[in-house]
Amino acid sequence: MKSWSSDHPKAKLMASKRADILAAAKASFLDTGYEGTSMESIAKGANVSIMTLYRHAESKDDLFLAVISNACDPDDEAERAQMEALLEKPLRDVLLWAAAMTQNRLTDPDTIALMRTVIAGASRFPGLAEMAHKSLVGNLEGMVEFMLGLKRESGGVSAERRHELAVRFIDRLLGTHMLGVLMGMPGPSPQEQEERAEIAADALIAALGQPAR
């Protein structure tokens, strides 16, 4: 989706309309699926004109990507502030926070519902699954890669290596339990999530050639 700088004269209004549009798009995708959603239905749900909608998003694909990406972004100012404060702490603390946030986001009922929407529409829209995977998993990998780029412990590591480490980190967090969750089974317990987070964090730190703790 298109965005405007915070110093834009209409920034607050634009941000409010963007939030309304994303909420309407998410509701429509969950209610009628990818195929059943149209730009017109999203505009109606957001109570904006179709012209206004196109000022914010170029297409239905653009909106679907934004909805998927938004599912894994820090979603309020307090959480963003927490992430920024954590960046001052040791790498392991940062990774454990990222792991907890990742697992919470991926097992959120709305995120699961969006993933099921992708699965339901993938046969009719071949590019849908790849598009959603890049936006959902790629978003999480990018977050970890960004954090690694800021931390002293991973200083000197090439961008390619940071990307590789981020991919492996997220892969360790997904696990086979995600398949069970998609099929309606209970998600991992808080203790299981914590154990998986520690394993993923320690494996990444070990890959950097540093003691895990």
C-alpha positions as CSV (number, residue, x, y, z in Angstrom):
1,M,0.0,0.0,0.0
2,K,1.0,3.6,-0.5
3,S,2.3,5.6,2.5
4,W,2.8,9.2,3.3
5,S,5.5,10.8,5.4
6,S,4.6,11.9,8.9
7,D,5.0,15.5,8.0
8,H,2.5,15.4,5.2
9,P,-0.3,18.0,5.8
10,K,-2.9,15.2,5.7
11,A,-0.8,12.5,7.4
12,K,-3.3,11.8,10.3
13,L,-6.3,11.7,8.0
14,M,-4.4,9.4,5.6
15,A,-3.3,7.1,8.4
16,S,-6.9,6.9,9.7
17,K,-8.3,6.1,6.2
18,R,-5.5,3.5,5.7
19,A,-6.4,1.8,9.0
20,D,-10.1,1.7,7.9
21,I,-9.2,0.3,4.5
22,L,-7.0,-2.4,6.0
23,A,-9.7,-3.4,8.5
24,A,-12.3,-3.6,5.7
25,A,-10.0,-5.5,3.4
26,K,-9.1,-8.0,6.2
27,A,-12.8,-8.5,7.1
28,S,-13.7,-9.0,3.4
29,F,-10.9,-11.5,2.8
30,L,-11.9,-13.5,5.9
31,D,-15.6,-13.4,5.1
32,T,-15.7,-14.1,1.3
33,G,-12.2,-15.3,0.6
34,Y,-9.7,-13.9,-1.9
35,E,-11.8,-14.6,-5.0
36,G,-15.0,-13.2,-3.5
37,T,-13.3,-9.9,-2.4
38,S,-13.3,-7.0,-4.8
39,M,-12.0,-3.4,-4.6
40,E,-15.6,-2.2,-4.6
41,S,-16.5,-4.4,-1.6
42,I,-13.5,-3.1,0.3
43,A,-14.3,0.5,-0.5
44,K,-17.9,0.0,0.7
45,G,-16.7,-1.7,3.9
46,A,-14.2,1.1,4.6
47,N,-16.9,3.8,3.7
48,V,-14.6,5.4,1.2
49,S,-15.0,6.1,-2.5
50,I,-13.4,3.7,-5.0
51,M,-11.2,6.6,-6.1
52,T,-10.0,7.1,-2.5
53,L,-9.3,3.4,-2.2
54,Y,-7.1,3.5,-5.4
55,R,-5.1,6.4,-3.9
56,H,-4.1,4.1,-1.1
57,A,-3.7,0.8,-2.9
58,E,-3.1,-0.1,-6.6
59,S,-4.9,-3.4,-6.6
60,K,-6.6,-6.2,-4.6
61,D,-3.2,-8.0,-4.5
62,D,-1.6,-4.9,-3.0
63,L,-4.2,-4.9,-0.2
64,F,-3.9,-8.6,0.4
65,L,-0.2,-8.2,0.8
66,A,-0.7,-5.3,3.2
67,V,-3.2,-7.3,5.3
68,I,-0.8,-10.3,5.5
69,S,2.2,-8.1,6.3
70,N,0.2,-6.3,8.9
71,A,-0.5,-9.5,10.7
72,C,3.2,-9.8,11.6
73,D,4.2,-6.2,12.3
74,P,4.4,-4.7,15.8
75,D,0.8,-3.4,16.0
76,D,1.0,-0.6,18.4
77,E,3.3,2.2,19.7
78,A,3.9,0.4,23.0
79,E,5.1,-2.7,21.2
80,R,7.3,-0.8,18.8
81,A,8.8,1.1,21.8
82,Q,9.5,-2.3,23.5
83,M,11.3,-3.5,20.4
84,E,13.4,-0.4,20.2
85,A,14.3,-0.7,23.9
86,L,15.2,-4.3,23.5
87,L,17.7,-3.5,20.8
88,E,19.9,-2.1,23.6
89,K,20.0,-5.5,25.3
90,P,22.1,-8.6,24.5
91,L,21.3,-10.3,21.2
92,R,19.8,-13.3,22.9
93,D,17.1,-11.2,24.6
94,V,16.3,-9.6,21.3
95,L,16.0,-12.9,19.6
96,L,13.8,-14.3,22.3
97,W,11.4,-11.3,22.0
98,A,11.4,-11.8,18.2
99,A,10.6,-15.5,18.6
100,A,7.8,-14.8,21.1
101,M,6.3,-12.2,18.8
102,T,6.6,-14.4,15.8
103,Q,4.9,-17.4,17.4
104,N,2.1,-15.3,18.9
105,R,1.4,-13.7,15.5
106,L,1.5,-17.0,13.6
107,T,-0.9,-18.7,16.0
108,D,-3.3,-15.7,16.2
109,P,-6.8,-16.9,15.0
110,D,-7.0,-14.1,12.4
111,T,-3.6,-15.0,10.9
112,I,-4.6,-18.7,10.8
113,A,-7.8,-17.7,9.0
114,L,-5.8,-15.7,6.5
115,M,-3.5,-18.6,5.8
116,R,-6.6,-20.8,5.3
117,T,-7.9,-18.2,2.8
118,V,-4.6,-18.5,0.9
119,I,-4.9,-22.3,0.9
120,A,-8.5,-22.2,-0.3
121,G,-7.7,-19.8,-3.2
122,A,-4.2,-21.1,-4.2
123,S,-5.5,-23.6,-6.8
124,R,-7.4,-20.9,-8.7
125,F,-4.8,-18.2,-8.2
126,P,-1.4,-19.9,-8.6
127,G,0.6,-16.9,-7.5
128,L,-1.4,-16.3,-4.3
129,A,0.5,-18.7,-2.1
130,E,4.0,-17.4,-3.1
131,M,2.8,-13.8,-2.7
132,A,1.4,-14.6,0.8
133,H,4.5,-16.6,1.8
134,K,6.9,-13.8,0.9
135,S,4.8,-11.2,2.7
136,L,4.1,-13.3,5.8
137,V,7.3,-15.3,6.3
138,G,9.5,-12.8,4.4
139,N,8.3,-10.1,6.7
140,L,9.4,-12.0,9.8
141,E,12.7,-13.0,8.3
142,G,13.3,-9.3,7.4
143,M,12.6,-8.2,11.0
144,V,15.2,-10.6,12.3
145,E,17.7,-9.7,9.6
146,F,17.2,-6.0,10.5
147,M,17.8,-6.7,14.2
148,L,21.0,-8.6,13.4
149,G,22.3,-5.7,11.4
150,L,22.0,-3.4,14.4
151,K,23.5,-5.7,17.0
152,R,27.2,-5.6,18.0
153,E,27.3,-9.4,18.4
154,S,26.6,-9.9,14.7
155,G,28.8,-7.0,13.6
156,G,30.9,-7.8,10.6
157,V,28.5,-10.4,9.4
158,S,27.7,-10.0,5.7
159,A,24.1,-9.1,4.6
160,E,23.9,-12.5,2.8
161,R,24.9,-14.3,6.0
162,R,22.4,-12.3,8.1
163,H,19.6,-13.2,5.7
164,E,20.6,-16.9,5.9
165,L,20.6,-16.8,9.7
166,A,17.2,-15.1,9.8
167,V,15.7,-17.7,7.4
168,R,17.0,-20.5,9.6
169,F,15.8,-18.8,12.8
170,I,12.2,-18.4,11.5
171,D,12.2,-21.9,10.1
172,R,13.0,-23.3,13.5
173,L,10.1,-21.4,15.0
174,L,7.5,-22.6,12.5
175,G,7.9,-26.4,13.1
176,T,5.4,-29.0,12.3
177,H,2.9,-27.7,14.9
178,M,1.9,-25.0,12.4
179,L,0.4,-27.7,10.2
180,G,-1.7,-29.0,13.1
181,V,-2.9,-25.4,13.9
182,L,-4.0,-25.0,10.3
183,M,-6.0,-28.2,10.6
184,G,-7.7,-26.9,13.8
185,M,-5.6,-28.6,16.4
186,P,-4.5,-26.7,19.6
187,G,-1.4,-24.6,19.2
188,P,1.8,-25.2,21.3
189,S,1.6,-24.4,25.0
190,P,3.5,-21.3,26.3
191,Q,6.2,-23.6,27.7
192,E,6.6,-25.3,24.3
193,Q,6.8,-21.9,22.6
194,E,9.4,-20.7,25.1
195,E,11.5,-23.9,24.6
196,R,11.3,-23.5,20.8
197,A,12.3,-19.8,21.1
198,E,15.4,-20.7,23.2
199,I,16.5,-23.4,20.8
200,A,16.2,-21.1,17.8
201,A,18.0,-18.2,19.6
202,D,20.8,-20.4,20.9
203,A,21.3,-22.0,17.4
204,L,21.6,-18.6,15.8
205,I,24.1,-17.3,18.4
206,A,26.1,-20.5,18.1
207,A,26.2,-20.0,14.3
208,L,27.8,-16.7,15.0
209,G,30.5,-18.5,16.9
210,Q,29.5,-17.2,20.3
211,P,28.5,-18.9,23.5
212,A,24.7,-19.4,23.6
213,R,24.3,-17.9,27.1
